[in-house]
Amino acid sequence: MANSRGKYRLYRSSFLYLSLFVMIILHGCGYHLYSQASLPFREIAIDTIENRTVEPGLQDMLHRAVVEEFTRQGISVNPSARQRLSAVVQKFDMPSLSEKDGFSREYRIVVGVDFTLTDEHGQKRYIKNLGSPFMAPFAGADELGRLLASKRIAVEGALRDVAQQLIGLLIYK
């Protein structure tokens, strides 16, 4: 009986030390848990997204990515919301990453977007040249249909990264 009490105390103190260690590590690395009540706003309106590049359809893909990311974070997108977001896609580039036999075989997607957040008092916050922090490569050695499909998937991924980065800047900083 005395032996089982000793084991129980050992387990309990080990659990306490482990819990304390985990809390210190999580606090030290900057990790925080946010509740929906701590969000700076609960709804947002997405105004115009302008595409100033020669790549067609970027404004629609960015709009979809931003709406999905706000929704994923618990913020509803409502046209009558007081917080308003607009954007201008300023840059789109597709530099070659590798070549074979004089033809490009792999590309990466580079985007740059300027965002403007207007609050209920008319105060504007500008976020300039937000781009994907990750390289969005795609291969291009297939037939044209597959190449275009691969390109679209890579562009959507890059714009999703931009939307996630935007949400992080607006909500958590």
Steps between C-alpha positions, in 0.01 A plus 500: 500500500777743592677413174195597290477838679862567415438421133191723501701791644776440248252502210324808636822696546628387158174617342526833681858556383417394144199734492711787632769427241248498213344828618843667518593376152172613345519839668862549399447423131232766459216253456168636624147369501239747380130473555240647269433769762858624467473561125519870406179471293237235435402591145656669201392619158715423198489796264663508159804294419673653203736308274770722349694213347465335161401169663123456467280394790734575791245729663240222512743241635627744766144592600414132546819433700442800731135409563592139577776602740285753689226238530751241620610742774142559619450840339192530281511682168205737480453782244357731768784451750675803648850367435573516127784341308613584148800379304709563190700218344810691391737224398482161337806325364589148398880471490654179375668278757648239268555442131562195284583502131446877489146484641385598847381195691423640843366837608412680818217742571579846638216729605486839669178643642424832671216489753305782663293441813254776587348489848163632617651847566647533152856433619702318236772243555720423201680172448732532202649235271378198690615187323517131559773421753542158339624408157210374288666287230336300225638282223427560135613208290151361430246584234349850505182402688695342785743791505216751538335289770829476692548874463152576632551275803834670575348850461210411730747364756708819487188717542384281790838562664452875448154480660635309800779751545249786478274344763798452730598866465146626557400275787806403697718811489 
